[in-house]
């Protein structure tokens, strides 16, 4: 009983100490200030580097050089030409397509009339196999005729001056130079001349005269001019 009285008195004393006196200010807890630290947000400046200049090599296209023989005049253009013959055969009009071939020197040995600086052949039809009136082959070497199938043989002399080539038949040489007369008879060329003149942009003009007998018949004349362009 005595212990209970002491305990009750102790609790009452503690309570009196905890209560503030009337009129005394009440202390309020002041919250500690909150400090917010902001990290700097300044971003590093962005540097844009332009792409390096292109180093791709540019291809240079060059036109292939024109192939010419060392002794050929610069105005003479080697190559194949499509031409049209217009003239007369023993006084009768004739017009035929033909091919003109202009090449460098074909044969340098076994040439009875000297080495040609270039070789030229005019071919219309096939006189030795197909007897068509006006068919003619006239050239300086068998090697510039189409599909002959024989060894290259010198047939005539050639000379060049400026843009003109002259081919003179050699009467001492027999070969493929021939034409078909009005009676479809083969006339080997016993004398003749061809002139070829070269112009701009692959143009070509010229003339050919040929004369020859057929067996025991009198000689017949073939005369024509031609124009054309390079193939």
Secondary structure, 3 states (H helix, E strand, C coil): CHHHHHHHHHHHHHHHHHCCCCCCCCCCCCCCCCCCCCCCCCCCCCCCCCCCCCCCCCCCCCCCCCCCCCCCCCCCCCEEEEEEEEEEECCEEEEEEEEEEEEECCCCCCCCCCCCCEEEEEEECCCCCCCCCCCEEEECEHHHCCCCCCCCCECEEEEEECCEEEEEECCCCCCCCEEECCCCCEEECCEEEEEEEECHHHEEEEEEEEEEEECCEEEEEEEEEEEEEEC
